[in-house]
């Protein structure tokens, strides 16, 4: 019941992301159907702005926890809000470790979302390594039913370049495989000294189970976003408005104008100009 609901929701509401659907469903299904997982589920979402990373993570949380993001078992970290000062990194490390440990003691089925991993201070995230791996007991708690989701724009540019190259080679986005994208993402995310994952043990010890690439969105995807936004706001869906909103967004590259440079991010605010 849970899976079919989520699968349907992803299929109907997530625009233009076949790989995401496939990876997320595979990851959740394998993990949740296993009564004794050997390690927590760790997924890392990558892609440029407005392609659906936050959207998918909140959708998952909505299905997994009764009160969704408001649930006391869901913990959301943003580097700008929670870890703003580089000079306090030691303090952050200790409090992050304590926070995760304490919450896993309360409830093993907790979820931890780390937003904007590309803005996280390098080294900070490594304090959670003991909670991600397959060791049986960490500090006396069984934590292997937890879910960790990392979200980052890092790798977005590489995903866009690969998608563009494949499009030029007449390969449809439905045919793009994880193998097409993984090397490019890895390079961008894990070998970048500015990134929160730089030289991270999380990478070296292969603790991420699923890398989930979000592809850049084309004009017709943006139109789908405009339509669902209009419906959600209870506004009339007029083809002229849909077209105009979609046309008002910037597309790249210069010559082909193929992909929206902000995905579907600015759609909601643009609609207000027309009503």
N, C-alpha and C positions, 0 to 999 in steps of 0.2 A: 504493500500500500504506500509506504513511505517512498520507495524507489520510483514507483510509477508516477506518483504525484510530482516528485522533483524532476524526473525525466521529462514529463509533459511540460512543466513550467519552463525548463531550460529550452525545450524544443520550440515552445511558442513565444517566449519572451526574450530570449537571448539571441540577438541578431548577429548572424554571420560568423559564428564561432564553432564549427563542427568539431575541431580538435579539443576544445574546452569541454564540450559536452561529453565527448568520449572519455577523456582523461579523468574528469571529475566523477563521472558515474562509476568508472572502473575502480577508482581509488576508494570511493565510499563503499561500494558494494563489497569489495574484497575485505575491507576493514571491518565494517559493521556486521557482516555475516559471520565473522570469526569470533567465537566466544573468548578465545585466549590469544589475542594478537601478541606478536613477540616484541613489537615496538609501537609507539604512537604513530598516527597517520600524519605525515608531514608533506604539505603541498606548497609549491612556490609558484605564484601567478606572475607572469611577465607580459608586458605589452605597453603600448603608448597610451596617452591620455584618452579617456572616453571610450575605451574598447570593451568595458564591462567587468573589470577586475573586482571593484568594490561591489558592484551589482551582484555578481555571482557569489561572492563571499557572504553577503548579507542574505541572499536567498538560501544558501546552505544552512546558515545559522537559524533562519526562520523554520526550516524543516526539522532541524535537529533539536531545537530547544523551544519549549512552549512559549516563552516570552521573547524569543528571538534575541536581538541584540541587547534587550533590556534584562535578559536572564542573568541571575547572579553567577552562573557558571560560564559566562562568556566574557572574555577579557580582551580589551582592544587597546593596543599600544600605538602611539604615533610619536615618532622621534621629536617632532617639533614641539609637541605638547608635553611629553613625558621625559624626554632626555635632551633638553635644549642646549646644555652647556658642556662643551668638551672638557673643561677642567674638572667637572664633577663626575667623570666617567666611573671612577672607583665606587663612588656612592651609588650610582645607577646600577652598577653590576650587582652590588650586594642587595639592593632593594628588589631588583628584578628577580634575582634568584630566590629570595625569601618569598616574594609574592607568588611565584609559580609553585614553589614547594608548598606553601600554605594552602593554596587553592586546590592543589592536587590531593592534599591530605583530606580536604573537605569533600571533594567530589572528583573521582578518577575520570569521569566523562566530561572534563572541562574542555573548552575551546579557547585558544589563544590566537588572536589576529595581530600580526605585525604589519602595519601600514608603512608605505614609503621606505622600504628597506634600503633604497638607494641613498636616503638621507641619514641613515643610522650611522653613528660613530663606529668605524672599524674596530673590531675586538669586543664590543659590548655584547653582541648576540651570542658569543661563544660561552657565556656563563650558562646558557640553557642546554648546552650539549649533553650533560648527564641525563637530562629528561627526554632526549630525543632518541637515544640509542636503545639497544636491546638488553641492557643490563637489567636484572630482574627486580632489584629493589634499590631505589635511590633514597638515601636518607629515610629509610623505613616506610616509604609509601609506594603503593603499586600505582604506577602512573601510565600504564601502557594503553589505556583506553582513551587517552587525550588526543585532541586534534590540534595541530599547529598549521596556520596558514600565513605564509609570507607574501606580501604584495609589493610589487615594485615596477617602476617604469623602466628600470634598467633592462637592457636587452630589447627594448621596444624598437629602437632604431634598426637593430640588426634583423629583428623579425620583419620589419617593414621592407628592408632591403632584399631579404630572401624572397618574401612574398612578391615583391615587384619583379625580381629577376625571373621567378617561376612564371609569373603572369606573362612576361615578355617571351618566355619560352613556351607559351600556350598551355600552361598547366593550370587547371582550374583550382580554386582554393579548396574544394572538396577533396582534391587529390593530394594536398600537401600533408606530409606525414611529420611525425615528431622528429624522425631522423633527419628530415630536411632542416629543422630549426635548432635542434639541441646544441650542436657544436657552436653555432653563432651565439646563442644565449649564454652558454657556459663561459665563453671567452669574455663577453661583455660584462657579465655579472660577477664572475668569480676572479677575474684577473684585473679588475679595476680598483686601484688603490683608494678611490673615492667611495667605493661601494661598501655597504654594511657587511657584505659577505666576503670582503677581501681577505684572502689567505685564511678563510675561516675553516675550523675543524669540521663544521657542519658539512662543508663541501668535501674536504679531504677524506672524511670518514663515511662519505656517501649516505648521509642521514636523510636527505630529501628523497621521498618516495616518488613523487610525481612533479615533474616540471610541466607547467600548464601555460602554453603560449597563446596569447590573444592577438589575433591578426588585425591589421589595419582595416577600417571599414570603407566600403565603396559607396558611391552616390545612392544606389538603391537601398543599401542598408540604412543610410541616414534617413531616407524617406520612410522606411518602416518605423524607425525610432520616432519620427515626427508624428506619424499616425498613432502609435500607441500613447504618446504623450498627450495628443489631442483627446483621445478617448478617455484617458485617465483624468484629464481636467474637465471632462464633461463638455468639451467644445465640439462644434460641428467639424467633421472631416471634409474640408473642401480641397479638391485636387490642386487648385491654383495655389492655395496657401502651403500645402505640402511641398509642392515644387519650389516655391519661392524660399521657404525656410531652408530646404536642402541646398538650393543654389547659393544661399547667402554665406555658406561656410567655405573656408579656404580648402583647396584640395592640392595634393602634391603627387608626383613631381611636376615641375614647371611645365614640361611638354604634354604629358598625358592627362594631368589633373585627375588622377585615378582614386586616390585615397583621401579621406577627410583628415585634416591635420589635427582636429580635436575630437575625432570619433563622434560620439553622440553627445558629448559633454555639454555643449552650449545650446542644445536643441530647446530645452525648456525655457531658457531665458529669451531666446529669439522668438518663440511663439507669441510671447506677450506683445511684441511689436505689432502683431497683425490683428489683435483683438481689443 
